[in-house]
Amino acid sequence: MGIFGYAVAVLFVGLGLYLIFTKSLDQIQPELRTIVGVVLLFYGIFRAVLNYQKQREARYEEDE
């Protein structure tokens, strides 16, 4: 499950960066693209941090 969690986090970060920096989605307002992109970017980072903490707790409990 750890690898899947990181993969989803990378997917969200990648999608957020794509929305922020792409020029191919001209039909969407730039402000909306930026807002949604930043939210997805931060959510991806948040998921990665949570996944890291869960992995760390699992390893710590395993060692005891």
BALO-449216 format. One record per atom (N, C-alpha, C, O, CB): atom name; y, x, z. Coordinates in Angstrom, 1 decimal. Glycine has a CB too. Layout:
<sites>
- CA / Y / X / Z
...
</sites>
This chain:
<sites>
- N / -1.2 / 0.8 / 0.0
- CA / 0.0 / 0.0 / 0.0
- C / 1.3 / 0.9 / 0.0
- O / 2.3 / 0.4 / -0.4
- CB / 0.0 / -0.9 / 1.2
- N / 1.2 / 2.1 / 0.5
- CA / 2.3 / 2.9 / 0.5
- C / 2.9 / 3.3 / -0.8
- O / 4.1 / 3.3 / -1.0
- CB / 2.0 / 4.2 / 1.3
- N / 2.0 / 3.6 / -1.7
- CA / 2.4 / 4.0 / -3.1
- C / 3.0 / 2.8 / -3.8
- O / 4.0 / 2.9 / -4.5
- CB / 1.2 / 4.5 / -3.9
- N / 2.4 / 1.6 / -3.6
- CA / 3.0 / 0.4 / -4.2
- C / 4.4 / 0.1 / -3.6
- O / 5.3 / -0.3 / -4.4
- CB / 2.1 / -0.8 / -3.9
- N / 4.6 / 0.3 / -2.4
- CA / 5.9 / 0.1 / -1.8
- C / 6.9 / 1.0 / -2.3
- O / 8.1 / 0.6 / -2.6
- CB / 5.8 / 0.3 / -0.3
- N / 6.6 / 2.3 / -2.5
- CA / 7.5 / 3.2 / -3.1
- C / 7.8 / 2.9 / -4.6
- O / 8.9 / 3.1 / -5.1
- CB / 7.0 / 4.6 / -3.0
- N / 6.7 / 2.4 / -5.3
- CA / 6.9 / 2.1 / -6.7
- C / 7.9 / 0.9 / -6.8
- O / 8.7 / 0.9 / -7.7
- CB / 5.6 / 1.7 / -7.3
- N / 7.8 / -0.1 / -6.0
- CA / 8.7 / -1.2 / -6.0
- C / 10.1 / -0.8 / -5.7
- O / 11.1 / -1.2 / -6.3
- CB / 8.2 / -2.3 / -5.0
- N / 10.2 / 0.1 / -4.7
- CA / 11.6 / 0.6 / -4.4
- C / 12.2 / 1.4 / -5.5
- O / 13.4 / 1.2 / -5.8
- CB / 11.5 / 1.5 / -3.1
- N / 11.4 / 2.2 / -6.2
- CA / 11.9 / 2.9 / -7.4
- C / 12.3 / 2.0 / -8.5
- O / 13.3 / 2.2 / -9.2
- CB / 10.8 / 3.9 / -7.9
- N / 11.5 / 0.9 / -8.7
- CA / 11.8 / -0.1 / -9.7
- C / 13.1 / -0.8 / -9.4
- O / 13.9 / -1.0 / -10.3
- CB / 10.7 / -1.2 / -9.7
- N / 13.4 / -1.1 / -8.1
- CA / 14.7 / -1.8 / -7.8
- C / 15.8 / -0.8 / -8.0
- O / 16.9 / -1.2 / -8.5
- CB / 14.6 / -2.3 / -6.3
- N / 15.7 / 0.4 / -7.6
- CA / 16.7 / 1.4 / -7.8
- C / 17.0 / 1.6 / -9.3
- O / 18.1 / 1.7 / -9.7
- CB / 16.3 / 2.8 / -7.1
- N / 15.9 / 1.8 / -10.0
- CA / 16.1 / 2.0 / -11.5
- C / 16.8 / 0.8 / -12.2
- O / 17.6 / 1.0 / -13.0
- CB / 14.7 / 2.2 / -12.1
- N / 16.4 / -0.4 / -11.8
- CA / 17.0 / -1.6 / -12.3
- C / 18.5 / -1.7 / -11.9
- O / 19.3 / -2.1 / -12.8
- CB / 16.2 / -2.9 / -11.9
- N / 18.8 / -1.4 / -10.7
- CA / 20.2 / -1.4 / -10.3
- C / 21.0 / -0.4 / -11.0
- O / 22.1 / -0.7 / -11.5
- CB / 20.2 / -1.1 / -8.8
- N / 20.5 / 0.8 / -11.2
- CA / 21.2 / 1.9 / -12.0
- C / 21.4 / 1.4 / -13.4
- O / 22.4 / 1.7 / -14.1
- CB / 20.5 / 3.2 / -11.9
- N / 20.3 / 0.8 / -14.0
- CA / 20.4 / 0.3 / -15.4
- C / 21.5 / -0.7 / -15.5
- O / 22.3 / -0.6 / -16.5
- CB / 19.1 / -0.3 / -15.8
- N / 21.6 / -1.6 / -14.6
- CA / 22.6 / -2.7 / -14.7
- C / 24.0 / -2.1 / -14.5
- O / 25.0 / -2.5 / -15.1
- CB / 22.4 / -3.7 / -13.6
- N / 24.1 / -1.1 / -13.7
- CA / 25.5 / -0.5 / -13.4
- C / 25.9 / 0.3 / -14.7
- O / 27.1 / 0.2 / -15.0
- CB / 25.4 / 0.4 / -12.2
- N / 25.0 / 1.1 / -15.3
- CA / 25.5 / 2.0 / -16.3
- C / 25.2 / 1.6 / -17.7
- O / 25.5 / 2.4 / -18.6
- CB / 24.8 / 3.3 / -16.0
- N / 24.5 / 0.5 / -18.0
- CA / 24.2 / 0.1 / -19.3
- C / 25.4 / -0.5 / -20.1
- O / 26.3 / -1.1 / -19.5
- CB / 23.0 / -0.9 / -19.3
- N / 25.3 / -0.3 / -21.4
- CA / 26.3 / -0.9 / -22.2
- C / 25.7 / -2.0 / -23.1
- O / 26.4 / -2.7 / -23.9
- CB / 27.0 / 0.1 / -23.1
- N / 24.4 / -2.1 / -23.0
- CA / 23.7 / -3.1 / -23.9
- C / 23.7 / -4.5 / -23.4
- O / 23.3 / -5.4 / -24.2
- CB / 22.2 / -2.6 / -24.0
- N / 24.1 / -4.8 / -22.2
- CA / 24.2 / -6.2 / -21.7
- C / 25.6 / -6.7 / -21.7
- O / 26.2 / -7.0 / -20.7
- CB / 23.6 / -6.3 / -20.3
- N / 26.2 / -6.7 / -22.9
- CA / 27.6 / -7.1 / -23.0
- C / 27.8 / -8.6 / -22.7
- O / 29.0 / -9.0 / -22.4
- CB / 28.2 / -6.8 / -24.4
- N / 26.8 / -9.4 / -22.8
- CA / 26.9 / -10.9 / -22.6
- C / 27.1 / -11.2 / -21.1
- O / 27.6 / -12.3 / -20.8
- CB / 25.7 / -11.6 / -23.2
- N / 26.8 / -10.3 / -20.2
- CA / 27.0 / -10.5 / -18.8
- C / 28.3 / -9.8 / -18.4
- O / 28.6 / -8.7 / -18.9
- CB / 25.8 / -9.9 / -18.0
- N / 29.1 / -10.5 / -17.6
- CA / 30.4 / -9.9 / -17.2
- C / 30.2 / -8.6 / -16.5
- O / 29.3 / -8.4 / -15.7
- CB / 31.2 / -10.9 / -16.3
- N / 31.0 / -7.6 / -16.8
- CA / 30.8 / -6.2 / -16.1
- C / 30.9 / -6.3 / -14.6
- O / 30.2 / -5.5 / -13.9
- CB / 31.9 / -5.3 / -16.7
- N / 31.8 / -7.1 / -14.0
- CA / 31.9 / -7.2 / -12.6
- C / 30.6 / -7.7 / -12.0
- O / 30.1 / -7.2 / -11.0
- CB / 33.1 / -8.1 / -12.2
- N / 30.0 / -8.7 / -12.6
- CA / 28.8 / -9.3 / -12.1
- C / 27.6 / -8.3 / -12.2
- O / 26.8 / -8.2 / -11.3
- CB / 28.4 / -10.6 / -12.9
- N / 27.6 / -7.6 / -13.4
- CA / 26.5 / -6.6 / -13.5
- C / 26.6 / -5.5 / -12.5
- O / 25.6 / -5.1 / -11.9
- CB / 26.7 / -5.9 / -14.9
- N / 27.9 / -5.1 / -12.2
- CA / 28.1 / -4.1 / -11.2
- C / 27.6 / -4.5 / -9.8
- O / 27.0 / -3.8 / -9.0
- CB / 29.5 / -3.6 / -11.1
- N / 28.0 / -5.8 / -9.4
- CA / 27.7 / -6.3 / -8.1
- C / 26.2 / -6.4 / -7.9
- O / 25.6 / -6.0 / -6.9
- CB / 28.4 / -7.7 / -7.9
- N / 25.5 / -7.0 / -8.9
- CA / 24.1 / -7.2 / -8.9
- C / 23.4 / -5.8 / -8.9
- O / 22.4 / -5.6 / -8.2
- CB / 23.6 / -8.1 / -10.0
- N / 23.9 / -4.9 / -9.7
- CA / 23.3 / -3.6 / -9.7
- C / 23.4 / -2.8 / -8.4
- O / 22.5 / -2.2 / -8.0
- CB / 24.0 / -2.7 / -10.8
- N / 24.6 / -2.9 / -7.7
- CA / 24.7 / -2.3 / -6.4
- C / 23.8 / -2.9 / -5.4
- O / 23.2 / -2.2 / -4.6
- CB / 26.2 / -2.4 / -6.0
- N / 23.7 / -4.2 / -5.4
- CA / 22.8 / -4.9 / -4.5
- C / 21.4 / -4.5 / -4.7
- O / 20.7 / -4.1 / -3.7
- CB / 22.9 / -6.5 / -4.6
- N / 20.9 / -4.4 / -5.9
- CA / 19.6 / -4.0 / -6.2
- C / 19.4 / -2.5 / -5.8
- O / 18.3 / -2.1 / -5.3
- CB / 19.2 / -4.2 / -7.7
- N / 20.4 / -1.7 / -6.1
- CA / 20.3 / -0.3 / -5.7
- C / 20.1 / -0.1 / -4.2
- O / 19.2 / 0.6 / -3.7
- CB / 21.6 / 0.5 / -6.2
- N / 21.0 / -0.8 / -3.4
- CA / 20.8 / -0.7 / -2.0
- C / 19.6 / -1.3 / -1.4
- O / 19.0 / -0.8 / -0.5
- CB / 22.1 / -1.3 / -1.3
- N / 19.1 / -2.4 / -2.1
- CA / 17.9 / -3.0 / -1.6
- C / 16.7 / -2.1 / -1.9
- O / 15.8 / -2.0 / -1.1
- CB / 17.6 / -4.3 / -2.3
- N / 16.7 / -1.4 / -3.0
- CA / 15.6 / -0.4 / -3.3
- C / 15.6 / 0.7 / -2.3
- O / 14.6 / 1.1 / -1.9
- CB / 15.8 / 0.1 / -4.7
- N / 16.8 / 1.2 / -2.0
- CA / 16.9 / 2.3 / -0.9
- C / 16.4 / 1.8 / 0.4
- O / 15.7 / 2.5 / 1.1
- CB / 18.3 / 2.8 / -0.8
- N / 16.8 / 0.5 / 0.7
- CA / 16.4 / -0.1 / 2.0
- C / 14.9 / -0.2 / 2.1
- O / 14.3 / 0.1 / 3.1
- CB / 17.0 / -1.4 / 2.2
- N / 14.2 / -0.6 / 1.0
- CA / 12.8 / -0.8 / 0.9
- C / 12.1 / 0.6 / 1.1
- O / 11.1 / 0.7 / 1.7
- CB / 12.3 / -1.5 / -0.4
- N / 12.7 / 1.6 / 0.4
- CA / 12.1 / 2.9 / 0.5
- C / 12.1 / 3.4 / 2.0
- O / 11.2 / 4.0 / 2.4
- CB / 12.8 / 3.9 / -0.4
- N / 13.2 / 3.2 / 2.6
- CA / 13.4 / 3.7 / 4.0
- C / 12.4 / 2.9 / 4.9
- O / 11.8 / 3.5 / 5.8
- CB / 14.8 / 3.5 / 4.5
- N / 12.3 / 1.6 / 4.7
- CA / 11.4 / 0.8 / 5.5
- C / 9.9 / 1.3 / 5.3
- O / 9.1 / 1.4 / 6.2
- CB / 11.5 / -0.7 / 5.2
- N / 9.6 / 1.5 / 4.1
- CA / 8.2 / 2.0 / 3.7
- C / 8.0 / 3.3 / 4.4
- O / 6.9 / 3.6 / 4.9
- CB / 8.1 / 2.1 / 2.2
- N / 8.9 / 4.2 / 4.3
- CA / 8.8 / 5.5 / 5.0
- C / 8.5 / 5.4 / 6.5
- O / 7.7 / 6.0 / 7.0
- CB / 10.0 / 6.4 / 4.7
- N / 9.3 / 4.5 / 7.1
- CA / 9.2 / 4.3 / 8.5
- C / 7.8 / 3.7 / 8.9
- O / 7.2 / 4.1 / 9.9
- CB / 10.3 / 3.4 / 9.1
- N / 7.3 / 2.8 / 8.1
- CA / 6.0 / 2.2 / 8.3
- C / 4.9 / 3.3 / 8.2
- O / 4.0 / 3.3 / 9.0
- CB / 5.7 / 1.0 / 7.4
- N / 5.0 / 4.1 / 7.1
- CA / 4.1 / 5.2 / 6.9
- C / 4.1 / 6.1 / 8.1
- O / 3.0 / 6.6 / 8.5
- CB / 4.3 / 5.9 / 5.6
- N / 5.2 / 6.5 / 8.6
- CA / 5.4 / 7.4 / 9.7
- C / 4.8 / 6.8 / 10.9
- O / 4.1 / 7.5 / 11.7
- CB / 6.9 / 7.7 / 9.9
- N / 5.0 / 5.5 / 11.2
- CA / 4.4 / 4.9 / 12.4
- C / 2.9 / 4.9 / 12.3
- O / 2.2 / 5.1 / 13.3
- CB / 5.0 / 3.5 / 12.6
- N / 2.4 / 4.6 / 11.1
- CA / 1.0 / 4.5 / 10.9
- C / 0.3 / 5.9 / 11.2
- O / -0.7 / 6.0 / 11.8
- CB / 0.6 / 4.0 / 9.5
- N / 1.0 / 6.9 / 10.7
- CA / 0.5 / 8.3 / 10.9
- C / 0.5 / 8.7 / 12.4
- O / -0.4 / 9.3 / 12.9
- CB / 1.2 / 9.3 / 10.1
- N / 1.6 / 8.2 / 13.1
- CA / 1.8 / 8.6 / 14.5
- C / 0.7 / 7.9 / 15.3
- O / 0.2 / 8.5 / 16.2
- CB / 3.2 / 8.2 / 15.0
- N / 0.5 / 6.6 / 15.0
- CA / -0.5 / 5.8 / 15.8
- C / -1.9 / 6.3 / 15.5
- O / -2.8 / 6.3 / 16.4
- CB / -0.4 / 4.3 / 15.4
- N / -2.1 / 6.8 / 14.3
- CA / -3.4 / 7.4 / 13.9
- C / -3.7 / 8.7 / 14.7
- O / -4.9 / 8.9 / 15.0
- CB / -3.5 / 7.7 / 12.4
- N / -2.7 / 9.4 / 15.0
- CA / -2.9 / 10.7 / 15.7
- C / -3.2 / 10.5 / 17.2
- O / -3.8 / 11.4 / 17.8
- CB / -1.6 / 11.6 / 15.5
- N / -2.8 / 9.4 / 17.7
- CA / -3.0 / 9.2 / 19.2
- C / -4.4 / 8.9 / 19.5
- O / -4.7 / 8.7 / 20.7
- CB / -2.1 / 8.1 / 19.7
</sites>
